Amino acid sequence: MTMTYVPDQPQPYDSKQVEATAQSVLASDIHLLNYTFSCCYREGTLILRGRVRRYYHKQIAQTIVSGIDGVERIQNQIEVDDSQSDGR
């Protein structure tokens, strides 16, 4: 009898759990405390939405959610509204 190794199929990640984790990580970052974001997760892709004052904050948001288990791709739809920037 020949045995063939079949790797376990990866289990799908719970979308609500991934979204909650992303929300928690974003809400706890010191650079993003004044912003509100929404997150939607489906089949490995996390979609970020919200509005920030600087492009730097958009980058921070994307970077900190990239390490969440199950997130393979990020669609960063966060808008930068620098019209209210204080010039710093």
N, C-alpha and C positions, 0 to 999 in steps of 0.2 A: 504494500500500500504506500503510495506516494503522498506526502503531506505538502501542501503549498501554503506558504505564509501569506495571509491576507491582512494587510494593516487595518486597524480599526478606522472606520470612517469618522472624521471629525464631527463632533456634536455641534449642532447649530447653537449659536449664542442667543440667549433670551434678549430680545430687542429692548424690552422695558428696563432690564437690568443694565444693559450697556448705556442706554440713554440716561438712566439715573446716575450711573457712575460718571459719565461725562459732565452732567449738570453739577454734580458734587465737586468734581475736580476744578471746573471753571469757577464755581462760586467761592472756592477756598483760596484761589490764587490772589495774592496781594495786589498784583497789577491790574486785576480785572474786577475788583470789588464793586465798582460803580456801574457795571454793565450787566445787562440781562441777556441771556442767550437761550435759544431753543435748539434742541438736538433731536435728530431723527435717525434711527439706525435700521438698515435693511440689508441683509445678505452681505455683510462685511464692509458696507459703506456707511460712514457716519456723516450726516449733513449738519453743518453748523450754520445757524442764522442769528443775526443780531446786528447791533450798530455800535461802533467804537469811534473814538476821536482820532486815533492814530493807527497807521498801518502796522506799527510795532505791536500794538495790542492784538490785532488780527493774527499776526504771526505767533504771538505767545499762545493764544487760544488753540491754534492748530497744533503747535508743538506739544502742549501738555496733554491733549487728548490722544495723541498718536501712539502712546504707550498702553492704551487700554486694551485688554484682552478682547479679541474678536474684531478689532478695528484694522482692516486691511487697507482701506482707502478713506480719504477725507475729501468731501466737497465743502470747501470753505466759502460759504455764501454770506459771510459777515461783511457788512457795508462799513466803509470808513467815511465818517462825516467830520471832516476837519474844519468845517465852518465855525464850530464852537470851540476850537482849540484856543488855548491861552498863549500860544506862541512858543511854548517850551519844546 
